[in-house]
Amino acid sequence: MGFGQTLNTLSRLHNKVLMSTLSILILIILIKESFEPSQFDEFSRIYLLVLWTIFVLISMMFTINGLLMYRVFIDEIKDLQNKGHPIRGVRGFDELMDGIKKSKNTSVIISFASFMSLVIFIAGMYDLGLFSDGGRNLVATLGFTMTFVTLSVVFIVDYPKSISTSPGELVGYYEPDIFPMLIDNLLSDVFKTYLDPFSYIAFDEWTSDIQQKLIPEFEENTNPDQRVERAREKVLLIAYLSNSAPDLMPFETAKAELTELFGEEHIESFLGGEYSELSWDEIIAMMEKIEQECPESLRIVDRLMEELIENYDSFTNQGCYFTVSAKTYQGSILESSGAFVFLLNNRDTEDEIFCVEFRSDRNSIQPHYQKININLDPNDIIYPEERPEIVSDGDDILSLLDKILQIGDAVWFRYKSSGFGFKVVTFQAENSKTNDIYGSSFEIRFTKSIRWYIKAYAPKLSALGGVILPLVQASLFS
């Protein structure tokens, strides 16, 4: 771990704890001495100055980290532009840079506020002929209140886990504000949504690498674009199973499955990411982060796998498969919730048009109503009469699952609660030809998590403490 990454880790985690601890120690000393710094003996003054100086030095790490992080991003943007990548035009670039600039500016405020708190405290603690004893005590207390102000800013600042712009490093820090509603390729479409601009460019190059390395026999009768989409979806499916079910899909099994796509000639270069700079390990790591951000999408994959393994006959013989995956518990109303309605036309006759709707109480969730028509392609999958093995050299559950994800379509509804409590939402799909209706209702709990309390109240309580403290001090001298 280099200097920059070490500094960033300290700024994200440990420094907040250290600064809070130092503030509490300083406050304890002031309370013990009845808020009269002008009457401190020399030892107490030196002790306080040491604590306060450490507080300032730690706060300066935030500024150094913010400036260093910003510099790394600017240099990387220039480098990509020199290589011909229009990074500024990639979706999500402005939102990402706004977050980085905000972190940098907030970092500067942290150091400035902590330094001024020390200067003001010194002015009050030592007799400079500017204030009376009571006035000096009040001024020193005002200096201490600025440590609370500094802490309130510290709790607000947000840094990415890594200051590197390498693909995958900003997944989780970057928060998309544009989500596709109609999902054609479940894994690919969700995967791309959560990629930061740097990872998005690498993902395009990775897709191009897949196109160049595919063996001619794979989906040879399919049009070129769809052929690449199906290959990419299968690769992401293997990556997901490698991460979520390593006993089922260990590395050697995953490599064998990928070799069926790229052949012995290209498998090593693909796994190493020689062309796209996205290695197999990095793809799996990105998939793990995306599962944390959007688990409801991948629960559909788990559900389909379970259907094929445990309910093979009933699943393959039903005309339409309908399922909804939604987050039923959420510890914040500041974030949007998501729900996926997945539909699969199991008939091989003709397209089926479905009207998919989302409804909720008008005053509880916004938007309370959404509607979209989707066209389900006929199913061209030839299901084996007997349930195949989960993973094998020939037809297996994995191959069927990959094809199902390609043929099926999903609607990604996004909505936001107007308050905490229990909310009921309903999802419905109606076949426009047969008038068959499929639906599910969910009870979603919006509760206040510990993380919500910390983010919502820690900055406010710290700032409030800074306001109240000088008032208490002033009342003691009134």
LINBEL-V433590 format. One record per backbone hydrogen bond with DSSP energy under -0.5 kcal/mol. NH is the residue of the N-H (numbers start at 1). CO is the residue of the C=O. Records with the same first field share a line. If there is no record, write none. Layout:
# LINBEL-V433590
NH->CO + CO
This chain:
# LINBEL-V433590
6->2
7->3
8->4
9->5
10->6
11->7
12->8
13->9
14->9
15->10
17->13
18->14
19->15
20->16
21->17
22->18
23->19
24->20
25->21
26->22
27->23
28->24
29->25
30->26
31->27
32->28
33->29
34->31
35->30
36->33
39->36
40->37
45->41
46->42
47->43
48->44
49->45
50->46
51->47
52->48
53->49
54->50
55->51
56->52
57->53
58->54
59->55
60->56
61->57 + 58
62->58 + 59
63->59
64->60
65->61
66->62
67->63
68->64
69->65
70->66
71->67
72->68
73->69
74->70
75->71
76->72
77->73
78->74
79->75
80->76
81->77
82->78
83->79
84->81
85->80
86->84
87->85
89->86
90->87
93->90
96->92
97->93
98->94
99->95
100->96
101->97
102->98
103->99
104->100
105->101
106->102
107->103
108->104
109->105
110->106
111->107
112->108
113->109
114->110
115->111
116->112
117->113
118->114
119->115
120->116
121->117
122->118
123->119
124->120
125->121
126->122
128->126
136->132
137->133
138->134
139->135
140->136
141->137
142->138
143->139
144->140
145->141
146->142
147->144
148->144
149->145
150->146
151->147
152->148
153->149
154->150
155->151
156->152 + 153
157->153
169->166
171->168
172->174
173->170
174->170
176->174
183->181 + 410
184->182
186->184 + 405
189->185
190->186
191->187
192->188
193->189
194->190
195->192
200->196
201->197
202->198
203->199
204->200
205->201
206->202
207->203
208->204
209->205
210->206
211->207
212->208
213->209
214->210
215->261
218->215
219->217
220->217
222->219
227->223
228->224
229->225
230->226
231->227
232->228
233->229
234->230
235->231
236->232
237->233
238->234
239->235
240->236
241->237
242->238
243->239
244->240
245->241
248->245
249->245
254->250
255->251
256->252
257->253
258->254
259->255
260->256
261->258
262->258
263->259
266->262 + 263
267->263
270->266
271->267
272->268
273->269 + 270
274->269
277->273
279->277
280->271
283->279
284->280
285->281
286->282
287->283
288->284
289->285
290->286
291->287
292->288
293->289
294->290
297->294
298->294
299->295
300->296 + 297
301->297
302->298
303->299
304->300
305->301
306->302
307->303
308->304
309->305
310->306
311->306 + 307
315->311
316->312
317->313
318->314 + 315
321->344
322->320
323->342
325->340
326->324
327->338
328->326
330->445
337->415
339->413
340->325
341->411
342->323 + 340
343->409
344->321
346->319 + 344
347->319
352->376
354->352 + 374
355->430
356->354 + 372
357->428
358->370
359->426
360->368
361->424
364->361
365->361
366->416
370->358
372->356
374->354
376->352 + 374
377->407
379->347
380->378
383->381
397->389
398->390
400->396
401->397
402->398
403->399
404->400
405->401
406->402
407->403
408->404
409->343
410->183
411->341
412->181
413->339 + 411
415->337
416->366
418->364
421->446
423->444
425->423 + 442
426->359
427->440
428->357
429->438
430->355
431->436
432->353 + 430
435->431
438->429
440->427
442->425
444->423 + 442
445->328
446->421 + 444
447->330 + 445
449->331 + 447
453->449
454->450
455->451
456->452
457->453
458->453 + 454
461->457
462->458
463->459
464->460
465->461
466->462
467->463
468->464
469->465
470->466
471->467
472->468
473->469
474->470
475->471
476->472
477->473 + 474
478->474 + 475
